[in-house]
């Protein structure tokens, strides 16, 4: 039964991908059924922007559902919630009035909550609780904005909001935009609204994590795009600068969090915060350029942001599925207990390697193209006359450059410590490759990473059309000879096909030179030299903690590490060590300065309020009487 449900989910994803692609290419329709949903009826509409996100959800659901056949195919619990999760995510971009959107949004949140807590692990209750609180806090902000906008425009339909937006007062639109930004960015998981994300993603099953990170958080970005460019019309420049700064903080903070974490899935969750930050930088740049009158540059920045949305869905889904295969084979997410998996799990290792190279923006894979386009958009801030706005752009450029370098180090650690060298535990040593369906899902996602990179000239055209539906302007990206992308005329150009050909040619040249030189002798195998020791052990390898230690020292103002070293000497002599334990746990500014005080205040309030619960029925009746008297007095 569960297997059949996952097959249905795969077909549902394929149907969603087909409908979404048709929408991106210009197919538009509306559906209105008054009796299905109260207070406005069921209202759906497909346009280019909705088509992109419907295609994204559908496309990501196909490999994730195939992967789930091997990962959770025999478990009935969660199978129905999985299909509900996919269906609700497909409905969110199509919703065209308040009630339809609210129902689809809440159904998506509830389905993902069920999938999160159904495993009954030690961490699931806390993760589920925090996720539920943050999700419904975000929903409260969204509904507040929607109800205000509906009251001021006299309609609950999104098309009417867009038509009435130019007549609204600037302060009114800014208030509603702030509420929308809080609600949608909470779902996207940007800092400091990220607290649920590193708890929920590791606790969820890996195929669920793949969709939560790959596409669910992107629906928060969809809402941000819809509100900022459609529902509220052209906004002031501070909308863009706010998002630029938020995106810069999220990108740098996310990768710094990921860099020091030794939990493989939590590392990937923090990396999602980083990549959402990159998208938000692009969206902020588009808003700032549009407010400054540079529509062509706004179109370029928005296209780069949409490209990175698609790319992140591909490589993050791939990485979470590969991490799930590791957990499936070893039973652990701790990098310190892994190692040596490349020999034992070659398909999974290859998939994680492709995902790591893509997320680190290495050419010619897909992450390189979208980050390169984002840089090209930001670097054209020289066309802006406002010095303050230029300073914000400069900070965003610096943040994006720092993020790129740290991301490379992060995934060198993740792949090198997790898959190379010798196994560090019995579980890693006895690991076996994932089942066929899990491998098939990973290969589909890996193929998407390669295709989105090498096919940049094909992919960018429909994304330009989607972005132009929000920011009408002359196309800033053209395709030239040799599958080359030209940005803003002659400002910059790139050809991922040429880069791939050059890399392949360089490899072929090296192999050719070695062949001509006669380097074809039989290899001689011998033990690796280890400082006079012939036998290498896993205790001699770099650990994830040791790899991250230099970064902990450099960014100690952010991590605020607390170094602990315990040495137990031999009772006969202090020069002989019996046991040594080292720990360098990190703390984070956001947790210490924001959530720590809030948590302490809530706990103190709860302790004081606990005194009201005396257990006496007479006291409770007195409370009821007091409330009734108060209500009568107010009435």
C-alpha positions in Angstrom: 0.0 0.0 0.0 2.7 2.5 1.0 4.6 1.7 -2.2 1.6 2.5 -4.3 1.2 5.8 -2.5 4.8 6.8 -3.3 4.2 5.8 -6.9 1.1 8.1 -6.9 3.3 10.9 -5.4 5.8 10.4 -8.3 3.0 10.7 -10.9 1.6 13.8 -9.1 5.0 15.4 -9.2 5.3 14.7 -12.9 1.9 16.2 -13.5 2.8 19.3 -11.5 6.1 19.6 -13.4 4.3 19.5 -16.7 1.7 22.0 -15.7 4.3 24.3 -14.2 6.5 24.2 -17.3 3.5 25.1 -19.5 2.8 28.0 -17.2 6.3 29.3 -17.5 6.0 29.2 -21.3 2.8 31.4 -21.2 -0.1 29.1 -20.5 -2.5 30.9 -18.1 -5.9 29.9 -16.6 -8.1 30.6 -13.6 -10.5 28.4 -11.7 -13.2 29.7 -9.4 -15.5 27.3 -7.5 -17.5 29.2 -4.8 -18.9 26.3 -2.8 -15.7 24.4 -2.1 -14.0 26.9 0.2 -15.9 29.3 2.6 -15.3 33.0 2.6 -14.4 33.5 -1.0 -14.5 30.1 -2.6 -11.7 28.1 -4.2 -9.7 30.4 -6.4 -6.7 29.2 -8.4 -4.7 30.9 -11.2 -1.7 29.9 -13.2 0.8 32.5 -14.5 4.5 32.5 -15.2 5.7 33.0 -11.6 3.2 30.4 -10.3 4.3 28.0 -13.1 7.9 28.2 -12.1 7.2 27.2 -8.5 4.7 24.6 -9.4 7.3 23.1 -11.8 9.9 23.3 -9.0 7.7 21.4 -6.5 6.7 18.8 -9.1 10.2 18.3 -10.4 11.7 17.9 -7.0 9.0 15.5 -5.9 9.9 13.0 -8.6 13.4 12.0 -7.4 12.4 12.4 -3.8 9.4 10.0 -4.2 11.4 7.5 -6.1 14.1 7.7 -3.3 11.3 7.2 -0.7 10.4 3.8 -2.3 13.7 2.4 -0.9 14.1 4.6 2.1 10.5 4.4 3.6 8.6 2.3 1.1 7.5 -0.4 3.6 6.4 2.2 6.3 2.8 3.0 6.0 3.0 5.8 8.6 3.7 9.0 6.7 2.9 7.9 3.2 -0.5 9.7 3.1 1.0 12.8 4.7 3.8 12.7 2.0 1.2 12.9 -0.8 -0.7 15.6 1.1 2.5 17.5 1.5 3.3 17.5 -2.2 -0.3 18.4 -3.2 -0.5 21.3 -0.8 2.8 22.7 -2.0 1.5 22.5 -5.6 -1.6 24.5 -4.5 0.2 27.3 -2.7 1.6 29.1 -5.9 -1.8 28.5 -7.6 -3.9 30.1 -4.9 -5.4 33.5 -5.9 -7.4 34.6 -2.9 -6.8 34.8 0.8 -8.8 31.8 2.0 -7.4 29.4 -0.6 -3.9 30.5 0.1 -4.3 30.2 3.9 -5.8 26.7 3.6 -3.1 25.4 1.3 -0.3 27.1 3.4 -1.6 25.6 6.6 -2.1 22.2 5.0 1.5 22.3 3.8 2.6 23.1 7.3 0.5 20.5 9.1 1.6 17.7 6.6 5.3 18.6 7.1 4.8 18.6 10.9 3.2 15.1 10.8 6.1 13.9 8.6 8.6 15.5 11.0 7.3 14.0 14.3 6.2 10.6 13.1 9.7 9.1 13.6 9.4 9.4 17.4 13.1 10.1 17.9 14.6 11.9 20.9 14.9 15.2 19.0 11.5 15.0 17.1 9.3 16.5 19.9 11.4 19.6 20.4 11.9 20.0 16.6 8.2 19.7 16.0 7.3 22.1 18.8 9.7 24.8 17.6 8.6 24.2 14.0 4.9 24.5 14.9 5.5 27.7 16.9 7.5 29.5 14.2 5.2 28.3 11.4 2.1 29.6 13.1 3.8 32.9 14.1 4.7 33.4 10.5 1.1 32.5 9.5 -0.2 35.1 11.9 1.9 37.8 10.3 0.8 36.7 6.8 -2.9 36.7 7.7 -2.6 40.1 9.4 -1.1 41.5 6.2 -3.7 39.8 4.0 -6.7 40.9 6.2 -5.4 44.5 6.2 -4.8 44.6 2.5 -8.2 43.0 1.9 -9.9 45.6 4.1 -8.2 48.5 2.4 -8.8 47.2 -1.1 -12.3 45.8 -0.5 -11.4 42.4 -2.0 -9.7 39.1 -0.9 -8.4 38.4 -4.5 -4.8 38.9 -5.3 -5.5 40.3 -8.7 -7.6 43.1 -7.1 -4.7 43.9 -4.7 -2.3 44.3 -7.6 -4.8 46.6 -9.4 -5.4 48.7 -6.3 -1.8 48.9 -5.0 -0.9 52.2 -6.8 -3.8 54.0 -5.1 -2.7 52.9 -1.6 -0.7 55.2 0.7 3.0 54.5 0.8 3.0 53.9 4.6 0.1 51.5 4.2 1.9 49.4 1.6 5.1 49.5 3.7 3.3 48.2 6.8 1.7 45.3 4.8 5.0 44.5 3.1 6.7 44.3 6.5 4.1 41.8 7.8 4.5 39.8 4.6 8.3 39.9 4.8 8.2 38.6 8.4 5.8 35.8 7.5 7.4 34.6 4.3 11.0 35.0 5.6 10.1 32.9 8.6 9.1 30.1 6.3 12.2 30.6 4.2 14.4 30.3 7.4 16.6 33.4 7.2 18.5 34.6 10.2 17.2 35.4 12.9 14.0 33.6 12.0 15.9 30.4 11.3 15.7 28.7 14.7 13.3 26.0 13.5 15.3 24.9 10.4 18.4 23.3 12.0 16.1 21.4 14.3 13.5 20.2 11.8 15.6 19.2 8.9 17.9 16.7 10.7 15.0 15.2 12.7 12.8 14.6 9.6 13.3 11.5 7.3 15.8 12.3 4.6 13.3 12.3 1.7 11.2 14.7 3.7 14.3 16.9 4.5 15.0 16.9 0.7 11.6 18.5 -0.1 11.5 20.7 3.0 14.8 22.2 2.2 14.6 21.9 -1.6 11.2 23.4 -2.2 9.1 24.1 0.9 11.3 27.0 2.1 11.3 28.3 -1.5 7.5 28.8 -1.2 8.4 31.5 1.4 10.5 33.1 -1.3 7.6 32.7 -3.7 5.4 34.7 -1.3 8.1 37.3 -0.9 8.4 37.7 -4.7 4.6 37.8 -5.1 4.1 40.4 -2.4 7.0 42.6 -3.4 6.6 42.7 -7.2 2.9 41.9 -7.7 0.5 42.5 -4.8 2.0 45.8 -3.6 3.4 47.3 -6.8 6.7 49.2 -7.0 8.0 49.9 -3.5 10.5 52.3 -2.0 14.3 51.7 -2.1 14.4 50.7 1.6 12.5 47.4 0.8 15.5 46.4 -1.4 18.2 47.6 1.0 16.5 45.8 3.9 16.5 42.5 2.0 20.1 43.0 0.8 21.3 43.3 4.4 19.1 40.4 5.6 20.3 38.3 2.8 23.9 39.1 3.5 23.6 38.3 7.2 21.8 35.0 6.3 24.3 34.0 3.7 27.4 34.5 5.9 25.8 33.4 9.1 24.3 30.2 7.5 27.7 29.1 6.1 29.5 29.9 9.4 27.0 27.8 11.3 27.4 24.9 8.7 31.2 25.1 8.8 31.6 24.1 12.4 28.8 21.5 12.7 29.6 17.8 12.8 26.1 16.6 12.2 25.8 15.9 8.5 22.1 16.8 8.1 22.3 19.8 10.4 25.2 21.0 8.3 23.1 20.8 5.2 20.2 22.6 7.0 22.5 25.5 7.9 23.7 25.5 4.3 20.1 26.0 3.3 20.0 29.3 5.3 23.1 30.4 3.4 21.5 29.7 0.0 18.2 31.3 0.9 20.4 34.3 1.9 21.9 34.4 -1.6 18.4 34.4 -3.2 17.3 37.2 -0.9 20.3 39.2 -1.9 19.2 38.9 -5.5 15.6 39.8 -4.7 16.8 42.8 -2.6 19.0 43.9 -5.5 16.1 43.7 -7.9 13.9 45.8 -5.6 16.6 48.4 -5.1 17.4 48.6 -8.8 13.8 49.0 -9.7 13.3 51.7 -7.1 16.3 53.5 -8.6 14.9 53.3 -12.1 17.3 50.7 -13.4 14.7 48.2 -14.6 17.1 46.2 -16.8 19.5 45.6 -13.9 16.5 44.7 -11.7 15.5 42.1 -14.3 19.1 40.7 -14.2 19.1 40.4 -10.4 15.7 38.8 -10.3 16.7 36.3 -13.0 19.8 35.4 -11.0 17.7 34.9 -7.9 15.2 32.7 -9.7 18.0 30.7 -11.2 19.5 30.1 -7.8 16.0 29.0 -6.4 15.9 26.3 -9.1 19.6 25.3 -8.6 19.3 25.0 -4.8 16.2 22.8 -5.2 18.3 20.4 -7.3 21.6 20.2 -5.4 20.1 20.5 -1.9 17.6 17.7 -2.6 20.6 15.6 -3.9 22.7 16.3 -0.8 19.9 15.4 1.6 19.2 12.2 -0.2 22.9 11.3 -0.2 23.1 12.1 3.5 20.0 9.9 4.0 21.7 7.0 2.3 24.7 7.5 4.7 22.3 7.4 7.7 20.5 4.4 6.2 23.8 2.5 5.9 25.6 3.6 9.1 22.8 4.7 11.5 24.7 7.9 12.3 24.8 11.5 11.1 28.0 12.3 13.0 30.9 13.1 10.7 33.4 12.0 13.4 32.0 8.4 13.1 32.1 8.2 9.3 35.0 8.1 6.8 35.9 5.6 4.1 32.5 5.5 2.6 33.7 6.3 -1.0 35.0 2.8 -1.3 31.9 1.1 0.3 29.2 3.4 -1.1 30.5 4.6 -4.5 27.1 5.7 -5.9 26.3 7.7 -2.8 29.8 9.2 -2.7 29.5 10.2 -6.3 26.1 11.8 -5.7 27.4 13.7 -2.6 30.5 14.8 -4.6 28.4 16.3 -7.4 26.1 18.0 -4.9 29.1 19.4 -3.0 30.7 20.8 -6.1 27.4 22.3 -7.3 26.6 24.0 -3.9 30.2 25.3 -3.7 29.6 27.0 -7.1 32.3 25.2 -8.9 32.1 25.3 -12.7 30.5 23.9 -14.9 27.8 22.9 -12.5 24.6 24.8 -11.8 25.5 26.6 -8.6 28.3 28.4 -10.5 25.9 29.9 -13.0 23.4 31.5 -10.6 26.0 32.8 -8.3 28.0 34.2 -11.2 24.9 36.0 -12.5 24.2 37.4 -9.0 27.7 38.8 -8.8 27.3 40.4 -12.3 24.1 42.1 -11.1 25.6 43.4 -7.9 28.8 44.6 -9.5 26.8 47.0 -11.7 25.9 49.1 -8.7 28.3 51.7 -10.2 25.2 52.8 -12.2 23.5 54.0 -9.0 24.0 57.6 -7.9 23.1 57.2 -4.2 26.3 56.7 -2.1 24.4 55.0 0.7 22.8 52.5 -1.6 26.2 51.8 -3.2 27.6 51.1 0.3 24.8 48.5 0.9 25.6 46.9 -2.5 29.3 46.8 -1.6 28.5 45.0 1.7 26.4 42.5 -0.2 29.2 41.8 -2.7 31.7 41.3 0.1 29.2 39.0 1.9 28.6 36.9 -1.2 32.3 36.6 -1.9 33.0 35.5 1.7 30.1 33.1 1.6 31.5 31.5 -1.6 34.9 30.8 -0.1 33.5 29.5 3.2 31.1 27.2 1.3 34.0 25.6 -0.5 35.7 24.9 2.8 32.5 23.6 4.4 31.9 21.0 1.7 35.5 20.0 1.5 35.1 19.1 5.2 31.7 17.4 4.6 32.9 15.2 1.8 36.5 14.7 2.9 35.8 13.8 6.5 32.6 11.8 5.6 33.7 9.8 2.6 37.5 9.7 2.3 40.3 8.1 4.3 39.6 5.3 6.8 36.4 4.4 8.6 36.2 5.9 12.1 33.6 3.4 13.4 32.4 -0.1 13.0 29.2 1.2 11.4 31.1 3.0 8.7 33.4 0.1 8.1 30.4 -2.2 7.5 28.3 0.2 5.4 26.7 -1.0 2.2 25.4 0.8 -0.8 21.8 2.1 -0.8 19.0 0.3 -2.6 18.4 0.8 -6.3 15.4 3.2 -5.9 17.4 5.4 -3.6 20.3 5.5 -6.0 17.9 6.3 -8.9 16.5 9.3 -7.0 20.0 10.6 -6.4 21.0 10.1 -10.0 18.0 12.1 -11.2 18.8 15.0 -8.9 22.5 14.8 -9.9 21.6 14.8 -13.5 19.6 17.9 -13.0 22.6 19.7 -11.4 24.7 18.9 -14.5 22.0 19.8 -16.9 21.1 23.1 -15.2 24.8 24.0 -15.4 25.7 22.9 -18.9 22.4 24.0 -20.3 22.5 27.5 -18.9 21.7 29.1 -22.3 18.5 27.1 -22.5 17.5 27.4 -18.8 17.9 31.2 -18.6 15.4 32.0 -21.4 12.2 30.9 -19.6 13.6 32.3 -16.3 14.0 35.7 -18.0 10.4 35.4 -19.2 9.2 34.7 -15.6 11.2 37.6 -14.2 10.0 39.9 -17.0 6.4 39.2 -16.0 7.3 41.0 -12.7 9.8 43.6 -13.9 9.1 44.5 -17.6 12.4 45.6 -19.2 14.7 44.9 -22.0 16.4 41.5 -21.6 19.8 42.1 -20.0 21.0 38.5 -20.9 21.6 37.4 -24.5 22.9 34.1 -25.9 25.7 34.2 -28.3 27.9 31.8 -30.3 29.5 28.9 -28.5 26.6 28.7 -26.0 27.8 31.9 -24.3 25.7 34.1 -22.0 26.4 37.8 -22.4 25.3 40.1 -19.6 24.4 43.7 -20.0 25.9 43.9 -23.5 29.6 43.5 -23.1 29.8 43.8 -19.3 30.5 40.1 -18.8 30.1 36.7 -20.5 30.5 33.0 -19.7 30.0 29.7 -21.4 29.7 26.7 -19.1 30.0 24.4 -22.1 33.3 26.0 -23.0 34.5 25.7 -19.3 33.4 22.0 -19.3 35.3 21.4 -22.6 38.4 23.1 -21.3 38.4 21.0 -18.1 37.9 17.8 -20.1 40.6 18.9 -22.5 43.0 19.6 -19.7 42.4 16.2 -18.2 42.8 14.5 -21.6 46.0 16.4 -22.1 47.5 15.2 -18.8 46.5 11.6 -19.6 48.0 11.9 -23.0 51.3 13.3 -21.8 51.5 10.5 -19.3 50.8 8.0 -22.0 53.4 9.4 -24.4 55.9 9.5 -21.5 55.4 5.8 -21.0 53.8 6.1 -17.6 51.9 2.9 -18.0 53.8 0.7 -15.5 52.1 -1.7 -13.1 51.2 0.1 -9.9 53.1 -1.0 -6.8 50.9 -1.0 -3.7 52.4 -0.4 -0.3 51.4 1.0 3.1 51.2 4.8 3.3 54.2 6.3 5.2 53.0 7.7 8.5 56.0 9.3 10.4 57.8 6.0 10.9 54.7 4.0 11.4 53.7 1.4 8.8 50.2 0.9 10.0 47.7 3.8 9.4 44.7 4.0 11.7 41.7 6.2 11.8 43.0 7.9 15.0 45.7 9.5 12.8 43.1 11.3 10.5 41.8 14.8 10.5 38.5 15.1 12.3 35.6 17.5 11.5 36.3 19.4 14.7 40.0 19.8 13.8 39.2 20.9 10.3 36.8 23.6 11.6 39.1 24.8 14.4 41.0 27.4 12.4 37.7 29.0 11.3 36.5 28.8 14.9 39.5 30.9 15.9 39.2 33.4 13.1 35.5 34.0 13.7 35.6 33.6 17.5 33.5 36.8 17.9 30.7 34.9 16.2 31.1 31.4 17.6 32.2 32.5 21.1 33.8 29.1 21.7 34.5 27.6 25.1 37.6 25.4 25.1 37.6 22.4 27.4 40.6 20.1 27.8 40.7 17.2 30.3 43.9 15.3 30.8 44.0 12.2 33.1 47.6 11.3 33.9 48.9 7.9 34.9 49.0 7.5 38.6 52.7 6.6 38.5 53.9 9.5 36.4 52.3 12.7 35.1 54.4 12.4 31.9 52.2 9.4 30.8 48.7 10.3 29.8 45.9 7.7 30.4 43.1 9.7 28.9 42.6 13.0 27.1 39.4 14.7 26.2 39.1 17.8 24.1 36.0 19.8 23.2 35.6 23.3 21.7 31.8 23.8 21.6 30.6 27.0 19.9 27.8 29.3 20.9 26.1 31.7 18.5 25.3 35.4 18.8 21.7 35.0 17.6 20.9 32.4 20.1 22.7 34.2 23.0 21.4 37.7 22.3 17.9 37.0 20.9 16.4 33.5 21.7 18.3 33.1 25.0 16.7 36.1 26.7 13.3 35.3 25.2 13.5 31.7 26.5 14.5 32.9 30.0 11.7 35.4 30.1 9.1 32.9 29.0 10.3 30.3 31.6 10.2 33.0 34.3 6.7 34.0 33.3 5.6 30.3 33.2 6.9 29.8 36.8 5.0 32.8 38.1 1.9 31.8 36.2 2.1 28.3 37.7 1.1 29.7 41.0 -2.3 30.4 39.6 -2.9 26.7 39.1 -3.5 25.7 42.7 -5.6 22.6 42.1 -8.5 24.0 44.1 -11.9 24.0 42.3 -13.0 26.9 44.5 -10.1 29.1 43.2 -10.9 28.2 39.6 -14.6 29.2 40.2 -13.4 32.4 41.6 -11.4 33.0 38.5 -14.5 32.4 36.3 -16.6 34.7 38.5 -13.9 37.5 38.2 -13.8 37.2 34.4 -17.6 37.3 34.2 -17.7 40.4 36.3 -15.0 42.0 34.2 -16.9 41.2 31.0 -20.1 42.6 32.4 -18.3 45.8 33.4 -16.8 46.2 29.9 -20.2 45.5 28.2 
